[in-house]
């Protein structure tokens, strides 16, 4: 049985469209290798399905309401199951999930939202990043029964125009109704002010008052190389785990035939593909659209 006593928890919060899926696929495929280094990795699917009560608390919980005993027991059980029979102490937990800060749908286009109990109903991408992150931190602190944890909150920045365009393309790929809306119109009606690095730092900084928290923004453009995706993985590890990087990198990047290391995951769509997507959206059901999206990604990938 593993010794799950995390001294450090790293929250990788995206941003959206900054290569997070690429990192997540590679971390997931090397889950056991990371455990051997004392690091437990949790990606989006594991977090949402295995720690579903914690995810629900992050999404809809009230800041003044403590995590339930049921939540804590479920989370601790799931975390121990993920750690498995790893030898030695698990000293670090790495959670990578863009939706920690919020989702594109609820932040940008979901109008007429039902009034949530926590009243987080207004549009604006990452408007509620502080409240959501605070609930996650509190949920994990209560699960482990300690506040003696070193926290790192890291997120990528990206050139603003590219970021907005990529978010627009992602919403179209997901099948949301943006038919006939130009990128200029989308930019005009969407609120990206809360997604700026300066705004996020200012918003999150108050969390440092009662906890040992390091806020670590980084430039997606500066640490990635589109011609060599492994550079992003290497540089990201050096950034979040500088002490362990020399030992970890060979474990994660040691097979040239890895299907994840050199794969363009969640690729951009060409202008022709976007035109087709917008014309085709009314034709398909939600389930059919998932198949059509794969067709778009296979046949209309945006060139580098």
C-alpha positions as CSV (number, residue, x, y, z in Angstrom):
1,X,0.0,0.0,0.0
2,X,1.4,3.4,-0.9
3,X,2.1,6.1,1.6
4,X,0.0,9.0,0.4
5,X,1.3,12.0,2.4
6,X,1.6,14.8,-0.1
7,X,3.8,17.7,0.9
8,X,3.2,19.4,-2.4
9,X,0.2,19.7,-4.7
10,X,0.6,21.2,-8.2
11,X,-2.5,22.5,-10.0
12,X,-1.9,22.9,-13.7
13,X,-5.0,25.0,-14.7
14,X,-4.5,25.3,-18.5
15,X,-5.2,27.8,-20.0
16,X,-7.4,26.3,-22.6
17,X,-5.7,25.9,-26.0
18,X,-2.2,25.9,-24.6
19,X,-1.2,22.3,-25.2
20,X,-2.7,20.9,-22.0
21,X,-4.1,17.8,-23.7
22,X,-0.7,16.9,-25.1
23,X,0.9,17.1,-21.6
24,X,-2.0,15.2,-20.0
25,X,-1.8,12.3,-22.5
26,X,1.9,11.9,-21.9
27,X,1.6,12.1,-18.1
28,X,-1.3,9.6,-18.2
29,X,0.7,7.1,-20.3
30,X,3.6,7.4,-17.8
31,X,1.5,7.2,-14.6
32,X,3.5,4.4,-13.1
33,X,6.8,6.0,-13.9
34,X,5.7,9.1,-12.1
35,X,4.6,7.1,-9.1
36,X,8.1,5.6,-8.9
37,X,9.4,9.2,-8.4
38,X,6.8,9.8,-5.7
39,X,4.4,11.8,-7.9
40,X,0.7,11.0,-8.3
41,X,-0.8,12.4,-11.5
42,X,-4.5,13.1,-12.0
43,X,-5.9,14.2,-15.4
44,X,-9.3,15.5,-16.3
45,X,-11.1,12.2,-16.9
46,X,-9.8,10.6,-13.6
47,X,-10.6,13.8,-11.7
48,X,-14.2,14.0,-13.0
49,X,-15.0,10.4,-12.7
50,X,-13.1,9.1,-9.7
51,X,-13.3,12.2,-7.6
52,X,-16.8,13.2,-8.8
53,X,-17.9,14.7,-5.5
54,X,-14.8,16.9,-5.3
55,X,-15.5,17.9,-8.9
56,X,-19.1,18.7,-8.1
57,X,-18.0,20.8,-5.1
58,X,-15.5,22.6,-7.3
59,X,-18.2,23.3,-9.9
60,X,-21.2,24.2,-7.8
61,X,-20.2,24.4,-4.2
62,X,-20.6,27.4,-1.9
63,X,-17.5,28.9,-0.6
64,X,-18.9,29.0,3.0
65,X,-19.9,25.4,2.9
66,X,-17.4,22.8,4.1
67,X,-16.7,19.7,2.0
68,X,-18.9,16.8,3.2
69,X,-17.6,13.7,5.0
70,X,-18.8,11.7,2.1
71,X,-16.7,13.8,-0.3
72,X,-13.6,13.4,1.8
73,X,-13.9,9.6,2.1
74,X,-14.6,9.2,-1.6
75,X,-11.7,11.4,-2.6
76,X,-9.2,9.7,-0.2
77,X,-10.3,6.3,-1.5
78,X,-9.9,7.3,-5.1
79,X,-6.5,8.9,-4.5
80,X,-5.2,5.8,-2.8
81,X,-6.6,3.6,-5.6
82,X,-4.7,5.8,-8.1
83,X,-1.5,5.5,-6.1
84,X,-2.0,1.8,-6.0
85,X,0.8,-0.4,-4.6
86,X,3.6,2.1,-5.4
87,X,6.6,1.7,-3.2
88,X,7.7,4.6,-1.1
89,X,6.0,7.9,-0.1
90,X,3.9,9.9,-2.6
91,X,5.2,13.4,-1.8
92,X,3.7,15.3,-4.8
93,X,0.3,15.3,-6.4
94,X,0.0,16.8,-9.9
95,X,-3.5,17.7,-11.1
96,X,-3.8,18.9,-14.7
97,X,-7.2,20.2,-15.7
98,X,-8.2,23.3,-17.7
99,X,-11.6,23.4,-16.1
100,X,-10.2,24.2,-12.6
101,X,-10.5,27.9,-13.6
102,X,-13.7,27.3,-15.7
103,X,-15.0,26.0,-19.0
104,X,-15.2,27.7,-22.3
105,X,-18.9,27.0,-22.6
106,X,-20.0,28.5,-19.3
107,X,-17.4,31.3,-19.5
108,X,-18.2,32.5,-23.0
109,X,-21.5,31.4,-24.5
110,X,-23.8,29.7,-22.0
111,X,-26.5,32.4,-21.8
112,X,-29.6,32.1,-19.6
113,X,-27.8,29.8,-17.2
114,X,-29.9,28.5,-14.3
115,X,-29.3,30.4,-11.2
116,X,-26.7,28.2,-9.4
117,X,-26.7,27.9,-5.6
118,X,-23.3,29.6,-5.6
119,X,-24.5,32.4,-7.9
120,X,-21.6,32.0,-10.3
121,X,-23.8,32.8,-13.3
122,X,-22.1,35.7,-15.1
123,X,-20.2,35.3,-18.4
124,X,-16.5,36.0,-18.6
125,X,-13.9,33.4,-19.1
126,X,-12.3,32.4,-15.8
127,X,-14.4,35.0,-13.9
128,X,-14.6,32.7,-10.9
129,X,-11.1,31.3,-11.0
130,X,-10.3,32.3,-7.5
131,X,-13.5,30.8,-6.0
132,X,-13.2,27.6,-7.9
133,X,-9.5,27.1,-7.0
134,X,-10.1,27.9,-3.4
135,X,-12.8,25.2,-3.2
136,X,-10.5,22.7,-4.8
137,X,-7.7,23.6,-2.3
138,X,-10.1,23.4,0.6
139,X,-11.5,20.0,-0.5
140,X,-8.0,18.5,-0.7
141,X,-6.9,20.0,2.6
142,X,-9.9,18.5,4.3
143,X,-9.4,15.2,2.6
144,X,-5.9,14.9,3.9
145,X,-6.7,16.6,7.2
146,X,-3.9,19.2,7.0
147,X,-3.1,22.7,5.7
148,X,0.6,21.9,5.8
149,X,0.9,21.6,2.0
150,X,3.0,23.6,-0.5
151,X,0.8,24.7,-3.4
152,X,1.8,25.6,-6.9
153,X,-0.9,27.1,-9.2
154,X,0.5,27.2,-12.7
155,X,-1.1,28.3,-16.0
156,X,0.1,29.2,-19.5
157,X,-0.3,32.6,-21.1
158,X,-0.7,33.0,-24.8
159,X,-0.7,35.8,-27.3
160,X,-4.2,37.3,-26.9
161,X,-5.4,37.2,-30.6
162,X,-4.2,33.6,-31.0
163,X,-5.8,32.6,-27.8
164,X,-9.2,34.1,-28.7
165,X,-9.1,32.6,-32.1
166,X,-8.2,29.2,-30.7
167,X,-11.0,29.3,-28.2
168,X,-13.5,30.2,-31.0
169,X,-12.3,27.3,-33.1
170,X,-12.6,24.9,-30.1
171,X,-16.2,26.0,-29.4
172,X,-17.0,25.3,-33.1
173,X,-15.3,21.9,-33.0
174,X,-17.4,21.1,-29.9
175,X,-20.5,21.8,-31.9
176,X,-21.7,25.0,-30.2
177,X,-24.0,27.3,-32.1
178,X,-21.7,30.0,-33.5
179,X,-23.0,29.8,-37.1
180,X,-22.3,32.9,-39.1
181,X,-20.3,34.6,-36.3
182,X,-17.0,36.0,-37.5
183,X,-14.0,36.0,-35.3
184,X,-14.3,39.8,-35.0
185,X,-17.9,39.5,-33.8
186,X,-17.0,36.7,-31.5
187,X,-14.2,38.8,-30.0
188,X,-16.5,41.8,-29.6
189,X,-19.2,39.9,-27.7
190,X,-16.9,37.7,-25.5
191,X,-15.3,38.7,-22.2
192,X,-11.7,37.6,-22.0
193,X,-10.6,40.2,-19.5
194,X,-10.5,37.7,-16.6
195,X,-8.2,35.4,-18.7
196,X,-5.4,37.9,-18.9
197,X,-2.3,36.9,-17.0
198,X,-2.3,40.1,-14.9
199,X,-6.0,39.6,-14.0
200,X,-5.5,36.0,-13.0
201,X,-2.4,36.8,-10.8
202,X,-4.3,39.6,-9.1
203,X,-7.4,37.5,-8.6
204,X,-5.5,34.4,-7.2
205,X,-3.1,36.4,-5.0
206,X,-5.5,36.7,-2.1
207,X,-5.3,32.9,-1.7
208,X,-1.7,33.3,-0.5
209,X,-2.8,35.0,2.7
210,X,-3.4,31.8,4.7
211,X,-1.5,29.3,2.7
212,X,1.9,28.6,1.2
213,X,1.0,29.2,-2.5
214,X,3.2,29.9,-5.5
215,X,1.5,31.3,-8.5
216,X,3.5,30.3,-11.6
217,X,2.4,31.7,-15.0
218,X,4.4,30.8,-18.1
219,X,4.4,31.6,-21.8
220,X,3.1,28.9,-24.0
221,X,5.0,30.4,-27.0
222,X,8.3,30.6,-25.1
223,X,8.5,27.0,-23.9
224,X,7.0,25.2,-26.8
225,X,8.2,24.3,-30.3
226,X,5.6,23.2,-32.8
227,X,8.1,21.3,-34.8
228,X,9.2,19.3,-31.7
229,X,6.3,18.7,-29.2
230,X,8.6,17.0,-26.7
231,X,10.2,20.4,-26.0
232,X,7.0,21.5,-24.4
233,X,6.9,18.4,-22.2
234,X,10.5,18.8,-21.2
235,X,10.3,22.5,-20.4
236,X,7.0,22.1,-18.5
237,X,8.6,19.5,-16.2
238,X,11.6,21.7,-15.7
239,X,9.3,24.5,-14.8
240,X,7.0,22.7,-12.2
241,X,9.5,20.2,-10.9
242,X,12.9,21.8,-11.2
243,X,14.6,19.6,-8.6
244,X,13.3,16.3,-9.9
245,X,13.5,17.2,-13.6
246,X,16.7,15.4,-14.5
247,X,15.4,12.1,-13.1
248,X,11.9,12.5,-14.4
249,X,12.5,13.6,-18.0
250,X,14.3,10.4,-19.1
251,X,11.4,8.3,-17.7
252,X,8.8,10.3,-19.7
253,X,10.7,10.8,-22.9
254,X,12.6,7.6,-23.5
255,X,10.8,5.9,-26.4
256,X,10.8,7.4,-29.9
257,X,7.8,5.2,-30.8
258,X,5.5,6.6,-28.1
259,X,2.2,7.4,-29.8
260,X,1.8,10.4,-27.6
261,X,5.2,12.1,-27.7
262,X,5.0,13.3,-31.3
263,X,1.3,13.4,-31.9
264,X,-0.6,16.7,-32.5
265,X,-3.5,16.2,-30.0
266,X,-6.6,18.2,-30.4
267,X,-5.4,19.9,-33.6
268,X,-6.6,23.2,-35.0
269,X,-9.0,23.2,-38.0
270,X,-8.4,24.9,-41.3
271,X,-10.6,27.7,-42.6
272,X,-12.2,25.3,-45.0
273,X,-12.9,22.8,-42.1
274,X,-14.4,25.6,-40.0
275,X,-16.8,26.6,-42.8
276,X,-17.9,23.0,-43.2
277,X,-18.4,22.7,-39.5
278,X,-20.6,25.7,-39.2
279,X,-22.7,24.6,-42.2
280,X,-23.0,21.0,-41.0
281,X,-23.8,21.7,-37.3
282,X,-27.6,21.8,-37.6
283,X,-27.6,18.5,-39.5
284,X,-26.2,16.3,-36.7
285,X,-27.3,15.2,-33.3
286,X,-24.9,15.7,-30.3
287,X,-23.8,12.1,-30.6
288,X,-23.3,12.2,-34.3
289,X,-21.3,15.4,-34.0
290,X,-18.6,13.6,-32.0
291,X,-18.0,11.3,-35.0
292,X,-18.1,14.3,-37.4
293,X,-15.5,16.1,-35.2
294,X,-13.1,13.2,-35.7
295,X,-13.6,13.5,-39.4
296,X,-12.8,17.2,-39.3
297,X,-9.7,16.6,-37.2
298,X,-8.4,13.9,-39.6
299,X,-9.1,15.7,-42.9
300,X,-9.0,19.5,-42.2
301,X,-6.1,20.0,-39.9
302,X,-4.6,23.5,-39.8
303,X,-1.1,23.5,-41.3
304,X,1.8,24.8,-39.2
